[in-house]
Amino acid sequence: MTNSEPVVNLYDCDSCGYRYDPQDHAGVDFDEQPEAFECPTCQAGRDHFHVFTPPTDDVAPEPKEEGPAESRDPLGPRLMYTKASSPTLHSLYNRYTKGRLVPQPEFQRYEVWSVQKRSALIESVLLDLPVPQVFLAQEGDGASVVVDGQQRLMAIFRFFGNEYALKGVGKSIEGKKFKDLPATLQEKIENYELNVVEVLKESDPDIRFALFQRLNEGSVSLNDQELRNCVMRGPYNEFIKELSAEPAWRKRLKLKARHPRMVDVELVLRYMAFRDQTYLKHPDKKTSKFLDRQMSIGDQMSEKELADAKRDFRNAVELAETVFGENAFRRFVAGDVVNPGGAWDKRQNRALMDVQLWGFNRYEKGVYVKNADAIREATIELLCTSEFSDLLAHTISESKRIERRFDLWKNMLDEVLKGSEQGPRAFSRDEKEAAFSVNPVCAICNQKIQSIDDAHLDHVEPFSKGGKTESANAALTHRYCNQAKSNS
């Protein structure tokens, strides 16, 4: 008896680990989600998801670019000039050692093959099994870079270099490095011919990007940042990768090493894009285009401009730690009628990261440090409003919602840091802690407030009616209870 129940395809988010299950989304398969779909927990785009349970068919996924897919007329002007050849593995290795063939471990994506997978490839060569062809692209100086096949070539080159011993293969070669193999087997590997297609330098400059997209259809696709790393190589690409390795940045992202899918690099690029282009220039639902444009802008920046950008990034990351600590880039979720207690979200939110880092470049550093407690309190207040919470939760790439999100954050900062004739609008952290230590009970629902961050010090006489921000005019409440009172 066969099981007629279809296999359910699950998808994992590379950025936060969220697993997409169609059953949690009204039965809608991930491939049927619109191009603007975002991860419910971290707001990463569709390109950051990869299949967890392989599909049961071989239909290529829909193009991930928003809008109609661009196509080329096969009978139109020739855009790509190629040369096919069948060099031996030994000749490719010679080119590699001389710097004329550049796989680059960080090119395309990071080197991720296990020793077992590398060993299986070497065994395939020894068994005369076919190895998929490799695509190269010719540079202006005649050297070649790998467009597709980096993992295969590096497995071969590292074996030639005696960097690993074979594992999980036949007994006669198990545990052996290249130097340990009989001469006959060494020669068999060296003389193995690999099918190579090289895109010549006379081709359309944009052809490599298109080639990458075509080669990735039907397989585990590169995300947008991995594609940028492939086709937009240069000083600015190295610059943002360098910043992504800053210890303070990795600490904030909870990373011990570089992210295998370059999420850490893309988040640096997002910061730079909002810094240099401003949020008003973000095209509607086209964050990828926004970031691509930033790569072009960055390529034109002078050394001084890059130094200034590095300084601003470091200051923003440092201030995020100073003001918010472990809760930087995290939402504070207010309670509800059943449970008025609120709590910090466990996951980081990239929409909140955008505004927080951007905001930390608007005033001098010392101003933020001096007003850290007030900024933190005002931030939690803003996070508990239904409008701002919604702006962080979904559709974060819609231009109108981006503009509103940044405007609300900017207004909050200006109100806290510029002050008013009545004095500061928000009570200080010290004042709230003092009230909490005396009696941590909500003045509205009369239940105990479990967390100091969920406590709100409210004006008995409203600030809008002239009430002062002082202890005699303060009442301690749950954030939810205060918000519910304001909405009633």
C-alpha positions as CSV (number, residue, x, y, z in Angstrom):
1,M,0.0,0.0,0.0
2,T,1.5,3.3,-1.0
3,N,1.2,6.5,1.0
4,S,-0.7,9.1,-1.1
5,E,0.0,11.9,1.3
6,P,2.3,14.5,-0.4
7,V,5.7,15.3,1.1
8,V,5.8,18.6,2.8
9,N,8.7,20.8,1.9
10,L,10.2,22.7,4.8
11,Y,12.5,25.7,4.4
12,D,15.1,27.1,6.9
13,C,16.1,30.8,7.3
14,D,19.9,31.2,7.0
15,S,19.7,34.3,9.1
16,C,17.9,33.2,12.3
17,G,17.1,29.5,11.8
18,Y,13.3,29.9,11.5
19,R,11.7,26.9,9.8
20,Y,9.0,27.5,7.3
21,D,6.2,24.9,7.4
22,P,3.3,25.3,5.0
23,Q,1.0,24.1,7.8
24,D,1.8,27.2,9.8
25,H,1.0,29.4,6.8
26,A,-2.5,28.2,5.8
27,G,-1.0,25.4,3.7
28,V,0.8,27.8,1.3
29,D,4.0,26.3,0.0
30,F,7.1,28.5,0.3
31,D,7.5,28.8,-3.5
32,E,4.0,30.2,-3.7
33,Q,4.7,33.1,-1.3
34,P,5.0,36.5,-2.9
35,E,8.5,38.0,-3.7
36,A,8.1,40.4,-0.8
37,F,7.8,37.6,1.7
38,E,9.9,38.1,4.9
39,C,11.0,35.8,7.7
40,P,8.4,36.2,10.5
41,T,11.1,36.3,13.1
42,C,14.0,38.3,11.6
43,Q,12.5,39.8,8.4
44,A,15.2,38.3,6.1
45,G,14.1,38.1,2.5
46,R,13.2,35.1,0.5
47,D,16.8,34.7,-0.7
48,H,17.9,33.7,2.8
49,F,15.8,30.5,2.8
50,H,16.9,27.1,1.6
51,V,15.0,23.9,1.4
52,F,15.1,21.6,4.4
53,T,13.2,18.6,2.9
54,P,14.1,18.3,-0.8
55,P,11.3,18.8,-3.2
56,T,9.7,15.8,-4.9
57,D,10.0,17.2,-8.4
58,D,12.7,18.9,-10.4
59,V,10.9,22.0,-11.3
60,A,13.2,25.1,-10.9
61,P,12.0,27.7,-8.4
62,E,10.4,30.9,-9.6
63,P,12.9,33.8,-10.2
64,K,13.5,35.5,-6.9
65,E,13.9,39.0,-8.3
66,E,10.8,41.2,-7.9
67,G,8.9,42.0,-11.0
68,P,9.1,40.2,-14.4
69,A,12.3,38.2,-15.0
70,E,14.6,39.7,-17.5
71,S,15.3,37.5,-20.5
72,R,17.7,37.6,-23.5
73,D,16.8,37.0,-27.1
74,P,18.8,34.0,-28.2
75,L,18.8,35.4,-31.7
76,G,19.8,38.9,-30.6
77,P,23.3,40.4,-30.2
78,R,25.9,37.9,-28.8
79,L,26.5,38.8,-25.1
80,M,28.8,36.0,-24.1
81,Y,32.0,34.6,-25.8
82,T,33.2,31.3,-24.4
83,K,35.9,28.7,-25.0
84,A,35.5,25.0,-24.1
85,S,38.5,22.8,-23.2
86,S,39.4,19.7,-21.3
87,P,42.6,20.4,-19.3
88,T,44.1,17.9,-17.0
89,L,43.7,18.3,-13.3
90,H,47.5,18.7,-13.0
91,S,47.6,21.6,-15.5
92,L,44.8,23.3,-13.6
93,Y,46.7,22.9,-10.4
94,N,49.8,24.4,-12.0
95,R,47.8,27.5,-13.0
96,Y,46.4,27.7,-9.4
97,T,49.8,27.6,-7.8
98,K,51.1,30.3,-10.2
99,G,48.1,32.5,-9.3
100,R,46.6,32.3,-12.8
101,L,43.5,30.4,-11.7
102,V,41.8,31.9,-8.7
103,P,39.2,29.8,-6.9
104,Q,39.4,32.1,-3.8
105,P,38.0,30.4,-0.7
106,E,35.8,33.4,-0.1
107,F,34.7,33.6,-3.7
108,Q,31.2,32.7,-4.5
109,R,30.6,31.3,-1.1
110,Y,32.8,30.1,1.7
111,E,34.5,26.7,1.3
112,V,32.0,24.3,3.0
113,W,32.7,20.8,1.7
114,S,33.5,18.2,4.4
115,V,36.5,15.9,4.1
116,Q,34.2,13.0,3.3
117,K,32.7,14.9,0.4
118,R,36.1,15.9,-0.9
119,S,37.3,12.3,-0.6
120,A,34.2,11.1,-2.6
121,L,35.2,13.4,-5.4
122,I,38.8,12.0,-5.5
123,E,37.4,8.5,-5.5
124,S,35.1,9.4,-8.4
125,V,38.2,10.6,-10.4
126,L,40.0,7.3,-9.7
127,L,36.9,5.4,-10.8
128,D,36.7,7.4,-14.1
129,L,33.3,8.6,-13.1
130,P,32.2,11.9,-14.8
131,V,32.7,15.1,-12.8
132,P,30.4,18.1,-13.6
133,Q,32.0,20.7,-15.8
134,V,33.6,23.9,-14.3
135,F,32.8,27.4,-15.4
136,L,35.6,30.1,-15.4
137,A,35.7,33.8,-16.3
138,Q,38.6,35.5,-17.9
139,E,40.0,38.6,-16.2
140,G,41.5,41.6,-18.0
141,D,45.1,40.3,-17.3
142,G,44.3,36.9,-18.8
143,A,44.0,35.1,-15.4
144,S,40.8,33.1,-14.7
145,V,38.4,33.2,-11.8
146,V,36.0,30.4,-10.9
147,V,32.4,31.1,-11.6
148,D,31.1,27.6,-10.8
149,G,33.0,24.7,-9.4
150,Q,35.0,26.2,-6.6
151,Q,34.2,23.5,-4.1
152,R,35.3,20.7,-6.6
153,L,38.5,22.5,-7.6
154,M,39.6,23.3,-4.1
155,A,38.9,19.7,-3.0
156,I,41.3,18.6,-5.8
157,F,43.9,21.3,-5.2
158,R,44.0,20.7,-1.5
159,F,44.5,17.0,-2.1
160,F,47.4,17.7,-4.5
161,G,48.8,19.8,-1.6
162,N,48.5,16.9,0.8
163,E,46.3,19.0,3.1
164,Y,43.9,16.1,4.0
165,A,43.7,12.3,4.0
166,L,40.9,10.4,2.2
167,K,38.1,9.4,4.5
168,G,35.0,7.2,3.9
169,V,36.4,5.7,0.7
170,G,37.6,2.2,-0.4
171,K,40.0,0.4,1.9
172,S,42.9,0.5,-0.5
173,I,43.0,4.4,-0.4
174,E,41.4,5.1,3.0
175,G,43.5,7.4,5.2
176,K,46.0,8.2,2.4
177,K,47.1,11.6,1.3
178,F,48.2,12.3,-2.3
179,K,51.8,11.6,-1.5
180,D,50.9,8.2,0.0
181,L,49.2,6.9,-3.2
182,P,51.0,4.6,-5.6
183,A,52.5,6.4,-8.6
184,T,50.0,4.9,-10.9
185,L,47.1,6.4,-9.0
186,Q,48.8,9.7,-8.6
187,E,49.2,9.8,-12.4
188,K,45.6,8.8,-13.0
189,I,44.4,11.8,-10.9
190,E,46.9,14.2,-12.5
191,N,45.9,13.1,-16.1
192,Y,42.2,13.2,-15.5
193,E,40.6,15.6,-17.9
194,L,38.0,18.0,-16.6
195,N,35.5,19.7,-18.9
196,V,35.9,23.5,-18.6
197,V,33.9,26.4,-20.1
198,E,35.6,29.8,-19.9
199,V,33.7,33.1,-20.4
200,L,36.2,35.3,-22.3
201,K,36.9,38.9,-21.2
202,E,35.3,40.3,-24.3
203,S,31.9,39.2,-23.0
204,D,29.2,41.5,-21.6
205,P,30.4,42.7,-18.1
206,D,27.1,41.7,-16.6
207,I,27.2,38.2,-18.0
208,R,28.8,36.6,-14.9
209,F,25.9,37.7,-12.7
210,A,23.4,36.2,-15.1
211,L,25.5,33.0,-15.4
212,F,25.5,32.6,-11.7
213,Q,21.8,32.9,-11.5
214,R,21.3,30.3,-14.3
215,L,23.8,27.9,-12.7
216,N,22.0,28.2,-9.4
217,E,18.5,27.4,-10.7
218,G,17.4,24.0,-9.4
219,S,20.0,23.8,-6.7
220,V,20.7,25.4,-3.4
221,S,20.8,29.0,-4.6
222,L,23.3,31.6,-3.6
223,N,21.6,34.4,-1.6
224,D,21.9,38.0,-2.9
225,Q,24.9,38.8,-0.7
226,E,26.8,35.7,-2.0
227,L,26.0,36.8,-5.5
228,R,27.4,40.3,-4.8
229,N,30.5,38.7,-3.4
230,C,30.9,36.9,-6.7
231,V,30.3,39.6,-9.3
232,M,31.0,42.9,-7.4
233,R,34.5,42.1,-6.2
234,G,36.8,45.0,-5.4
235,P,38.0,47.2,-2.6
236,Y,34.5,48.1,-1.3
237,N,33.5,44.4,-1.1
238,E,36.6,43.7,0.9
239,F,35.9,46.8,3.0
240,I,32.4,45.5,4.2
241,K,33.8,42.0,4.8
242,E,36.5,43.5,6.9
243,L,34.0,45.4,9.0
244,S,31.9,42.2,9.4
245,A,34.8,40.6,11.1
246,E,35.1,43.4,13.8
247,P,34.9,41.7,17.2
248,A,32.3,44.0,18.6
249,W,30.1,43.3,15.6
250,R,30.4,39.6,15.9
251,K,29.6,39.9,19.6
252,R,26.4,41.7,18.8
253,L,25.4,39.1,16.3
254,K,26.4,36.2,18.6
255,L,28.9,34.9,16.0
256,K,32.2,33.2,16.9
257,A,33.3,33.2,13.3
258,R,32.1,34.5,9.9
259,H,28.5,33.6,9.0
260,P,28.6,30.8,6.4
261,R,26.0,32.5,4.2
262,M,27.4,36.0,4.6
263,V,24.5,37.4,6.6
264,D,26.9,39.4,8.8
265,V,28.4,41.1,5.6
266,E,24.9,41.9,4.2
267,L,23.9,43.6,7.5
268,V,27.0,45.8,7.3
269,L,26.0,46.7,3.8
270,R,22.5,47.6,5.0
271,Y,24.0,50.0,7.5
272,M,26.1,51.6,4.9
273,A,23.2,51.9,2.4
274,F,21.0,53.7,4.9
275,R,24.0,55.8,6.0
276,D,25.0,57.0,2.5
277,Q,21.7,56.9,0.6
278,T,19.3,57.7,3.5
279,Y,16.0,55.8,4.0
280,L,14.2,58.1,1.6
281,K,16.1,56.6,-1.4
282,H,15.0,53.0,-0.6
283,P,13.0,51.7,-3.7
284,D,9.6,50.2,-2.9
285,K,10.1,46.5,-1.9
286,K,13.4,46.3,-3.6
287,T,16.0,46.1,-0.9
288,S,18.3,44.1,-3.1
289,K,18.4,46.9,-5.6
290,F,19.1,49.4,-2.8
291,L,22.1,47.3,-1.6
292,D,23.4,46.7,-5.2
293,R,23.4,50.5,-5.7
294,Q,25.4,50.9,-2.4
295,M,28.1,48.6,-3.8
296,S,28.4,50.8,-6.8
297,I,28.5,53.9,-4.6
298,G,31.1,52.3,-2.4
299,D,33.4,51.6,-5.3
300,Q,33.7,55.3,-5.9
301,M,34.5,56.3,-2.3
302,S,37.9,57.8,-1.5
303,E,40.1,56.5,1.3
304,K,39.0,59.3,3.6
305,E,35.3,58.5,2.9
306,L,35.9,54.9,3.7
307,A,37.8,55.8,6.9
308,D,34.8,58.0,7.9
309,A,32.4,55.2,7.2
310,K,34.4,52.8,9.3
311,R,34.5,55.2,12.2
312,D,30.7,55.8,12.0
313,F,30.1,52.0,11.9
314,R,32.3,51.3,14.9
315,N,30.7,54.2,16.9
316,A,27.2,52.9,16.1
317,V,28.0,49.3,17.1
318,E,29.7,50.5,20.3
319,L,26.8,52.8,21.2
320,A,24.3,49.9,20.6
321,E,26.2,48.0,23.3
322,T,26.4,51.0,25.6
323,V,22.7,51.9,25.4
324,F,21.0,48.5,24.9
325,G,23.5,45.9,25.9
326,E,22.3,42.4,25.2
327,N,19.0,43.8,24.0
328,A,20.4,45.7,21.1
329,F,18.4,45.1,17.9
330,R,15.7,43.2,19.9
331,R,12.1,44.1,20.2
332,F,10.4,44.5,23.6
333,V,6.9,42.8,23.3
334,A,4.3,44.2,25.6
335,G,1.9,42.0,27.4
336,D,-1.8,41.5,26.8
337,V,-5.1,41.3,28.6
338,V,-4.5,37.7,29.8
339,N,-0.8,38.3,30.7
340,P,0.1,42.0,31.1
341,G,3.8,41.2,31.6
342,G,6.0,42.0,28.7
343,A,9.5,40.6,27.7
344,W,12.4,41.0,25.3
345,D,12.2,39.0,22.1
346,K,15.0,36.4,21.9
347,R,15.8,37.1,18.2
348,Q,17.3,40.2,16.6
349,N,15.2,42.2,14.3
350,R,16.9,43.6,11.2
351,A,14.4,46.4,10.7
352,L,15.1,47.6,14.3
353,M,18.9,47.1,13.7
354,D,18.6,49.5,10.7
355,V,17.1,52.4,12.7
356,Q,19.2,51.9,15.8
357,L,22.5,51.9,14.0
358,W,21.4,54.8,11.7
359,G,20.2,56.8,14.7
360,F,23.5,56.5,16.5
361,N,25.2,58.7,13.9
362,R,22.9,61.7,14.2
363,Y,24.5,63.3,17.3
364,E,27.9,63.4,18.9
365,K,28.9,60.2,20.7
366,G,29.0,61.8,24.1
367,V,25.3,62.9,23.8
368,Y,24.2,59.3,23.5
369,V,26.3,58.1,26.4
370,K,25.1,60.9,28.7
371,N,21.4,60.1,27.9
372,A,21.7,56.3,27.6
373,D,19.1,55.6,30.2
374,A,16.6,58.1,28.8
375,I,17.1,56.6,25.2
376,R,16.6,53.1,26.5
377,E,13.3,54.0,28.3
378,A,12.0,55.9,25.3
379,T,12.9,53.1,23.1
380,I,10.9,50.6,25.1
381,E,8.0,53.0,25.1
382,L,8.1,53.2,21.3
383,L,8.5,49.5,20.9
384,C,5.3,48.9,22.8
385,T,3.2,51.1,20.6
386,S,1.1,49.1,18.2
387,E,2.2,51.2,15.1
388,F,5.9,50.8,15.6
389,S,5.6,47.2,16.6
390,D,3.7,46.5,13.4
391,L,6.3,48.4,11.3
392,L,9.0,46.0,12.7
393,A,6.9,42.8,12.3
394,H,6.4,42.5,8.5
395,T,6.7,44.2,5.1
396,I,9.8,45.9,6.2
397,S,10.9,46.7,2.6
398,E,7.9,48.8,1.6
399,S,9.1,52.3,1.1
400,K,6.3,54.1,2.9
401,R,6.7,51.8,5.9
402,I,10.5,52.3,5.9
403,E,10.0,56.1,5.9
404,R,7.5,55.9,8.7
405,R,9.7,53.6,10.8
406,F,12.7,55.9,10.5
407,D,10.7,59.0,11.1
408,L,9.2,57.6,14.3
409,W,12.7,56.6,15.5
410,K,14.2,60.0,14.6
411,N,11.4,61.8,16.4
412,M,11.9,59.7,19.5
413,L,15.6,60.4,19.6
414,D,15.1,64.2,18.9
415,E,12.5,64.4,21.7
416,V,14.8,62.7,24.2
417,L,18.0,64.4,23.3
418,K,16.7,67.9,22.6
419,G,14.5,68.1,25.7
420,S,11.7,70.7,26.3
421,E,10.8,73.7,28.5
422,Q,9.0,71.4,30.9
423,G,12.1,69.3,31.3
424,P,12.6,65.7,30.0
425,R,9.4,63.9,29.0
426,A,10.5,60.5,30.1
427,F,11.4,59.5,33.7
428,S,15.0,58.4,34.2
429,R,16.0,54.9,34.8
430,D,17.1,55.8,38.3
431,E,13.7,57.2,39.1
432,K,12.0,54.0,37.8
433,E,14.3,51.7,39.7
434,A,13.7,53.6,42.9
435,A,9.9,53.3,42.5
436,F,10.2,49.6,41.5
437,S,12.4,48.8,44.6
438,V,9.8,50.4,46.9
439,N,6.7,48.7,45.5
440,P,6.8,46.7,42.2
441,V,3.0,46.6,41.8
442,C,1.1,48.0,38.8
443,A,-1.0,51.0,39.9
444,I,-3.7,50.0,37.3
445,C,-4.1,46.2,37.5
446,N,-2.6,45.8,41.0
447,Q,-0.5,42.8,39.9
448,K,3.2,42.4,40.5
449,I,5.5,43.7,37.8
450,Q,8.0,40.9,37.2
451,S,10.7,42.8,35.2
452,I,12.0,46.3,35.5
453,D,12.0,46.6,31.7
454,D,8.3,45.9,31.7
455,A,7.7,48.7,34.2
456,H,6.5,52.1,33.1
457,L,6.6,55.2,35.2
458,D,3.5,57.2,34.1
459,H,2.6,60.8,34.6
460,V,-0.4,61.1,37.0
461,E,-1.0,64.6,35.6
462,P,-0.4,64.1,31.8
463,F,2.8,65.7,30.4
464,S,0.7,67.1,27.6
465,K,-1.3,69.1,30.2
466,G,1.7,70.5,31.9
467,G,2.5,67.6,34.3
468,K,6.1,67.5,35.5
469,T,8.5,64.6,35.1
470,E,9.1,64.2,38.9
471,S,8.5,61.5,41.5
472,A,5.6,63.3,43.0
473,N,3.8,63.0,39.7
474,A,4.7,59.3,38.9
475,A,2.8,56.0,39.0
476,L,4.4,52.7,38.3
477,T,2.5,50.5,35.8
478,H,2.9,47.6,33.4
479,R,3.7,48.9,30.0
480,Y,0.7,47.0,28.6
481,C,-1.7,48.5,31.2
482,N,-0.4,52.0,30.5
483,Q,-0.8,51.5,26.8
484,A,-4.3,50.0,27.2
485,K,-5.3,53.0,29.4
486,S,-4.0,55.5,26.7
487,N,-6.1,53.7,24.0
488,S,-9.3,53.6,26.1
